[in-house]
Amino acid sequence: MEGFHQSPNIYSSEVNLKVKNLDYALTFYQNIMGFKVLEKADRKAVLTANGKTPLVTLEQPENVIAKEGRTSGLYHFAILLPSRADLSVFLRHFLSTGYELGAADHYVSEALYITDPDGNGIEVYRDRPSNEWSWKDGLVDMATVELDGNGLLAESNAEWTGLPPGTIMGHIHLHVGELRKAEEFYTKGLGFTVVSHYPQAVFLSTGGYHHHIAINMWQGEGVPAPPKNSVGLNWYSLVFPDASERESAMERLKQLGASVEKEADYYVTSDPSGNQIRLVL
């Protein structure tokens, strides 16, 4: 990993998901995905890869309802593994479970796609070295082509022991109702730069990464936010390099008409489609 997920960049470090049945979801996230439980309460579990850093938190709301079709919210959260060998080990393990899996080569990365029992999308990927990425006019060349699965499997025959300690949150990909409004929020408000376009989708980053955030309108234009008690995204975090950078972003967000509220030692805002964000240091 090359430092795209550390200061001075802005990046996501954690995602909080609502699930219908916490114990059932935990079975998937521990046995299939390879997370460890950091903390657990009756309706909440904090998951980690290294035994100390929260990556995914699962919560079971009161009167929870299943995910509804055609709303804004999470498309997927993306777990970034330290190496291709780690992705190889993960793929072999995952194939042994018989769980449904998708895969793609994006030029900048190799990725596997999974859906949890509640319909939350997950990407597990490894980055190619950034000196192998192709840029033109400020945009990075990305595509979706067939993954060399056999080549990936041949990379390592190490035993599966769960997610490696160096696993981090790589990026967040969101459904939005209005692409231009969301793009303005993330660029003019939060300070991200557009680095790639795809039909009805925009990819954004800081520090020359291929993307820390992606937004798409694939659920349809003007789709509403899901009900508060629906399974799906509760919030995700954005880590700022310092308090001054965060303060500047909050002022820009307010100028765009976005609400920013202080809670504990972080601030909370939502993009124009209702995707909630915790602004943390």
C-alpha positions as CSV (number, residue, x, y, z in Angstrom):
1,M,0.0,0.0,0.0
2,E,1.3,3.4,-1.0
3,G,-0.1,6.0,1.5
4,F,-3.3,6.9,-0.3
5,H,-5.2,6.2,2.9
6,Q,-3.2,8.5,5.2
7,S,-2.5,12.2,5.7
8,P,-2.6,14.5,3.8
9,N,-5.4,12.7,2.0
10,I,-9.1,12.5,2.9
11,Y,-10.3,8.9,2.9
12,S,-12.8,6.6,4.5
13,S,-11.8,4.3,7.4
14,E,-15.0,2.8,8.7
15,V,-18.6,1.9,7.6
16,N,-21.6,1.3,9.8
17,L,-24.3,-1.0,8.5
18,K,-27.9,-1.8,9.6
19,V,-28.7,-5.5,9.5
20,K,-31.9,-7.5,10.2
21,N,-30.3,-10.2,12.4
22,L,-27.0,-9.4,14.1
23,D,-26.1,-12.9,15.0
24,Y,-26.8,-14.2,11.5
25,A,-24.8,-11.3,9.9
26,L,-21.9,-12.0,12.3
27,T,-21.7,-15.6,11.1
28,F,-21.2,-14.3,7.6
29,Y,-18.7,-11.5,8.5
30,Q,-16.6,-13.8,10.7
31,N,-16.7,-17.1,8.9
32,I,-17.1,-16.0,5.2
33,M,-15.3,-12.6,5.2
34,G,-12.8,-13.3,7.9
35,F,-13.4,-10.3,10.3
36,K,-12.6,-10.5,14.0
37,V,-15.1,-9.1,16.6
38,L,-13.6,-6.1,18.5
39,E,-16.7,-5.3,20.6
40,K,-20.1,-6.8,20.9
41,A,-23.4,-5.8,22.5
42,D,-27.0,-7.0,22.2
43,R,-27.7,-5.1,19.0
44,K,-24.2,-4.0,17.8
45,A,-20.9,-5.5,16.9
46,V,-17.7,-3.8,15.9
47,L,-15.5,-5.7,13.4
48,T,-11.7,-5.5,12.8
49,A,-9.0,-7.1,10.8
50,N,-6.0,-6.2,13.0
51,G,-7.6,-6.6,16.4
52,K,-7.7,-2.9,17.2
53,T,-9.0,-0.7,14.4
54,P,-12.7,-0.7,13.6
55,L,-13.5,-1.3,10.0
56,V,-17.2,-2.4,9.9
57,T,-19.8,-1.9,12.6
58,L,-23.1,-3.9,12.4
59,E,-26.2,-2.6,14.1
60,Q,-29.7,-4.2,14.4
61,P,-32.2,-1.4,14.7
62,E,-35.6,-1.7,16.5
63,N,-38.4,-2.7,14.1
64,V,-35.8,-3.2,11.3
65,I,-37.1,-3.8,7.8
66,A,-35.5,-5.4,4.7
67,K,-33.7,-3.3,2.1
68,E,-36.1,-1.7,-0.4
69,G,-35.5,-1.4,-4.1
70,R,-34.6,1.8,-5.9
71,T,-33.3,4.1,-3.1
72,S,-30.1,5.9,-2.4
73,G,-27.6,4.4,-0.1
74,L,-24.7,1.9,-0.3
75,Y,-23.7,0.3,-3.5
76,H,-20.7,-1.3,-1.9
77,F,-18.0,-0.7,0.6
78,A,-14.6,-1.9,-0.5
79,I,-12.0,-3.7,1.6
80,L,-8.5,-3.2,0.4
81,L,-6.0,-6.1,1.0
82,P,-2.3,-5.4,1.3
83,S,-1.2,-7.6,-1.6
84,R,-2.2,-9.8,-4.6
85,A,-1.1,-12.8,-2.6
86,D,-3.6,-11.8,0.1
87,L,-6.4,-11.6,-2.5
88,S,-5.3,-15.0,-3.9
89,V,-5.7,-16.6,-0.4
90,F,-9.1,-14.8,0.0
91,L,-10.4,-16.0,-3.4
92,R,-9.4,-19.6,-2.7
93,H,-11.1,-19.5,0.7
94,F,-14.2,-17.9,-0.7
95,L,-14.5,-20.4,-3.5
96,S,-14.4,-23.2,-0.9
97,T,-17.5,-21.7,0.9
98,G,-19.7,-22.0,-2.2
99,Y,-20.9,-18.5,-1.6
100,E,-21.9,-16.5,-4.8
101,L,-19.0,-14.3,-6.1
102,G,-18.4,-11.8,-8.8
103,A,-15.0,-10.6,-10.1
104,A,-13.4,-8.0,-12.4
105,D,-10.2,-6.5,-13.4
106,H,-10.3,-2.6,-13.3
107,Y,-6.8,-2.0,-14.7
108,V,-5.9,-0.1,-11.5
109,S,-7.0,-3.1,-9.3
110,E,-8.3,-6.6,-9.2
111,A,-11.6,-7.0,-7.4
112,L,-14.0,-9.6,-6.0
113,Y,-17.7,-8.7,-5.4
114,I,-19.9,-10.2,-2.7
115,T,-23.3,-9.4,-1.2
116,D,-23.9,-9.9,2.5
117,P,-27.1,-11.7,3.8
118,D,-28.9,-8.3,4.0
119,G,-28.1,-7.2,0.5
120,N,-25.2,-4.9,1.4
121,G,-22.6,-4.9,-1.4
122,I,-18.9,-5.7,-0.6
123,E,-15.8,-5.4,-2.8
124,V,-12.6,-7.1,-1.8
125,Y,-9.7,-5.9,-3.8
126,R,-6.0,-5.3,-4.3
127,D,-4.4,-2.3,-6.0
128,R,-1.9,-2.6,-8.8
129,P,1.2,-0.4,-8.1
130,S,0.3,3.2,-8.9
131,N,3.1,3.5,-11.4
132,E,1.2,1.0,-13.6
133,W,-2.0,3.2,-13.6
134,S,-2.6,5.2,-16.8
135,W,-3.6,8.9,-16.5
136,K,-4.7,11.4,-19.2
137,D,-5.8,14.9,-18.6
138,G,-6.3,14.3,-14.9
139,L,-8.4,11.2,-15.4
140,V,-7.3,7.6,-14.5
141,D,-8.0,4.8,-17.0
142,M,-10.3,2.3,-15.4
143,A,-12.5,-0.3,-17.0
144,T,-14.4,-3.5,-16.1
145,V,-12.8,-6.5,-17.8
146,E,-12.5,-10.2,-17.0
147,L,-10.4,-11.1,-14.0
148,D,-7.5,-13.6,-14.5
149,G,-8.9,-15.9,-11.8
150,N,-6.4,-18.7,-12.5
151,G,-3.5,-16.4,-12.4
152,L,-4.7,-14.9,-9.2
153,L,-5.2,-18.3,-7.6
154,A,-1.6,-19.3,-8.6
155,E,-0.2,-16.3,-6.8
156,S,-0.3,-18.0,-3.3
157,N,-1.1,-21.3,-1.7
158,A,-0.9,-19.9,1.8
159,E,-3.5,-21.1,4.4
160,W,-6.5,-18.9,5.0
161,T,-6.4,-17.3,8.5
162,G,-9.0,-14.5,8.0
163,L,-8.4,-11.0,6.8
164,P,-4.7,-9.9,7.0
165,P,-3.9,-7.3,9.7
166,G,-3.0,-4.7,7.0
167,T,-6.5,-4.7,5.6
168,I,-8.1,-1.3,5.4
169,M,-11.2,0.4,4.0
170,G,-10.3,1.2,0.4
171,H,-13.3,3.2,-0.8
172,I,-17.0,3.7,-0.6
173,H,-19.4,3.5,-3.6
174,L,-22.8,5.1,-3.2
175,H,-26.2,5.3,-4.9
176,V,-27.4,8.9,-5.3
177,G,-30.5,10.4,-6.7
178,E,-28.9,13.4,-8.5
179,L,-25.4,12.9,-9.8
180,R,-24.5,16.6,-10.4
181,K,-25.7,17.7,-6.9
182,A,-23.8,14.8,-5.3
183,E,-20.6,15.7,-7.3
184,E,-20.8,19.3,-6.2
185,F,-21.2,18.2,-2.6
186,Y,-18.1,15.9,-2.7
187,T,-15.9,18.3,-4.8
188,K,-16.8,21.9,-3.8
189,G,-17.8,20.9,-0.3
190,L,-15.5,18.1,0.8
191,G,-12.6,18.8,-1.5
192,F,-12.4,15.7,-3.6
193,T,-11.3,15.7,-7.2
194,V,-13.1,13.9,-10.1
195,V,-10.7,11.3,-11.5
196,S,-12.9,9.1,-13.7
197,H,-16.3,8.9,-15.3
198,Y,-18.5,5.9,-16.1
199,P,-22.0,5.9,-17.5
200,Q,-24.1,7.7,-14.8
201,A,-21.2,7.4,-12.3
202,V,-18.4,9.6,-11.1
203,F,-15.2,8.5,-9.2
204,L,-13.5,10.9,-6.8
205,S,-10.3,11.0,-4.8
206,T,-7.7,13.0,-3.1
207,G,-3.9,12.7,-3.5
208,G,-4.0,11.0,-6.9
209,Y,-5.8,7.7,-5.8
210,H,-8.0,6.0,-8.3
211,H,-11.0,6.6,-6.1
212,H,-11.8,7.1,-2.4
213,I,-15.5,7.7,-3.2
214,A,-17.7,6.7,-6.1
215,I,-21.3,7.9,-6.8
216,N,-23.7,6.5,-9.3
217,M,-27.3,7.0,-10.4
218,W,-27.9,3.4,-11.3
219,Q,-31.0,3.1,-9.1
220,G,-32.6,5.8,-11.1
221,E,-32.8,9.6,-11.1
222,G,-34.4,11.2,-8.1
223,V,-34.6,8.0,-6.0
224,P,-35.5,8.7,-2.4
225,A,-33.4,7.9,0.7
226,P,-34.4,4.6,2.4
227,P,-36.4,4.5,5.6
228,K,-34.3,5.1,8.8
229,N,-35.1,1.6,10.0
230,S,-34.2,-0.1,6.7
231,V,-31.1,-2.3,6.5
232,G,-28.3,-0.8,4.6
233,L,-25.9,2.1,5.2
234,N,-26.1,3.9,8.5
235,W,-23.0,6.1,8.1
236,Y,-19.5,6.0,6.8
237,S,-16.5,8.0,8.0
238,L,-14.2,10.4,6.2
239,V,-10.8,11.0,7.9
240,F,-9.3,14.5,7.6
241,P,-5.6,15.2,8.1
242,D,-6.2,17.9,10.7
243,A,-8.8,20.1,12.4
244,S,-8.1,23.0,10.1
245,E,-8.8,21.0,6.9
246,R,-12.0,19.6,8.5
247,E,-13.1,23.1,9.5
248,S,-12.6,24.4,6.0
249,A,-14.6,21.6,4.5
250,M,-17.4,22.2,7.0
251,E,-17.6,25.9,6.1
252,R,-17.8,25.0,2.4
253,L,-20.5,22.4,3.1
254,K,-22.6,25.0,5.0
255,Q,-22.2,27.4,2.0
256,L,-23.7,24.7,-0.2
257,G,-26.6,24.5,2.2
258,A,-25.6,21.2,3.8
259,S,-26.2,20.6,7.5
260,V,-23.2,19.9,9.7
261,E,-23.7,19.0,13.4
262,K,-21.3,18.2,16.2
263,E,-21.6,14.9,18.0
264,A,-19.1,13.7,20.5
265,D,-15.6,14.2,19.0
266,Y,-16.8,14.2,15.4
267,Y,-19.1,16.1,13.0
268,V,-22.0,14.6,11.0
269,T,-23.3,15.7,7.6
270,S,-25.2,14.0,4.8
271,D,-24.8,14.2,1.1
272,P,-27.8,15.5,-1.0
273,S,-29.2,11.9,-1.3
274,G,-29.2,11.3,2.5
275,N,-26.0,9.2,2.8
276,Q,-24.7,10.1,6.3
277,I,-21.0,10.9,6.8
278,R,-19.0,11.2,10.0
279,L,-16.2,13.8,9.6
280,V,-13.4,12.5,11.9
281,L,-9.7,13.1,12.5
